[in-house]
């Protein structure tokens, strides 16, 4: 499945907005992601940390895929690149699950 930068931005905006709304700090559905993330961190450090970790892991995974595509290696990655990809997917999914659990526990 191919994702664009806009798809990634939308997903991360949705995650930040979900956290901000859960905490009652969302000023607007259209607030920038960085402002929403800052508000979440200020209100709930644990949820903010989980959101930041998810964001970083997701961006690392996406950027790796962009590099692979730019090098025209889709379907022909080296064993080391395949292993790195698997590790990035696992980290992305683990951080997403941690964020969801932190979201459930938040105020």
C-alpha positions as CSV (number, residue, x, y, z in Angstrom):
1,X,0.0,0.0,0.0
2,X,1.5,3.3,-1.0
3,X,1.1,6.3,1.3
4,X,1.8,9.9,0.4
5,X,3.2,12.5,2.7
6,X,-0.2,14.0,2.9
7,X,-1.7,10.7,4.0
8,X,1.0,10.5,6.8
9,X,0.3,14.1,7.8
10,X,-3.4,13.4,8.0
11,X,-2.9,10.3,10.1
12,X,-0.6,12.1,12.5
13,X,-3.0,15.1,12.7
14,X,-5.8,12.7,13.6
15,X,-3.7,11.1,16.3
16,X,-2.8,14.5,17.8
17,X,-6.4,15.7,17.5
18,X,-7.8,12.5,19.1
19,X,-5.4,13.0,22.1
20,X,-6.2,16.7,22.4
21,X,-10.0,16.1,22.3
22,X,-9.7,13.3,24.9
23,X,-8.0,15.8,27.2
24,X,-10.3,18.6,26.3
25,X,-7.5,20.8,25.0
26,X,-8.3,20.9,21.3
27,X,-8.9,24.5,20.4
28,X,-10.0,23.6,16.9
29,X,-10.2,20.6,14.6
30,X,-7.9,22.6,12.3
31,X,-5.2,23.4,14.8
32,X,-1.7,22.5,13.5
33,X,-0.4,19.2,14.6
34,X,2.5,20.7,16.5
35,X,0.2,22.9,18.6
36,X,-2.1,20.0,19.4
37,X,0.9,17.8,20.4
38,X,2.3,20.6,22.6
39,X,-1.1,21.0,24.3
40,X,-1.3,17.2,24.9
41,X,2.2,17.2,26.4
42,X,1.4,20.1,28.7
43,X,-1.8,18.4,30.0
44,X,-0.7,14.7,30.2
45,X,3.1,14.0,29.9
46,X,2.6,10.2,29.5
47,X,0.1,10.6,26.7
48,X,2.3,13.3,25.1
49,X,5.3,11.0,25.2
50,X,3.3,8.1,23.7
51,X,2.1,10.5,20.9
52,X,5.6,11.7,20.2
53,X,7.0,8.1,20.2
54,X,4.2,7.0,17.8
55,X,4.9,10.1,15.5
56,X,8.6,9.4,15.4
57,X,8.2,5.7,14.7
58,X,5.7,6.3,12.0
59,X,7.9,8.9,10.3
60,X,10.9,6.7,10.4
61,X,9.0,3.9,8.8
62,X,7.5,6.2,6.1
63,X,10.9,7.8,5.3
64,X,12.5,4.4,4.9
65,X,9.8,3.5,2.4
66,X,10.3,6.7,0.6
67,X,14.1,6.0,0.3
68,X,13.4,2.5,-1.0
69,X,11.0,3.8,-3.6
70,X,13.4,6.6,-4.6
71,X,16.1,4.0,-5.2
72,X,13.6,1.8,-7.1
73,X,14.1,-1.1,-4.7
74,X,10.5,-2.0,-4.1
75,X,10.4,-5.8,-4.2
76,X,14.2,-6.1,-4.4
77,X,15.5,-4.9,-1.0
78,X,18.7,-6.5,0.3
79,X,18.4,-8.8,3.3
80,X,19.7,-6.0,5.6
81,X,17.1,-3.6,4.2
82,X,14.3,-6.2,4.6
83,X,15.3,-6.7,8.2
84,X,15.4,-3.0,8.8
85,X,12.0,-2.6,7.2
86,X,10.6,-5.4,9.4
87,X,12.1,-3.7,12.5
88,X,10.6,-0.4,11.5
89,X,7.1,-1.9,11.0
90,X,7.3,-3.7,14.3
91,X,8.4,-0.5,16.1
92,X,5.7,1.6,14.3
93,X,3.0,-0.9,15.3
94,X,4.3,-1.2,18.9
95,X,4.3,2.6,19.3
96,X,0.8,2.8,17.9
97,X,-0.5,0.2,20.3
98,X,1.3,2.1,23.2
99,X,-0.3,5.3,22.1
100,X,-3.8,3.7,21.9
101,X,-3.3,2.3,25.4
102,X,-2.1,5.7,26.8
103,X,-5.1,7.3,25.1
104,X,-7.4,4.8,26.9
105,X,-5.8,5.6,30.3
106,X,-5.8,9.4,29.9
107,X,-8.1,11.7,31.8
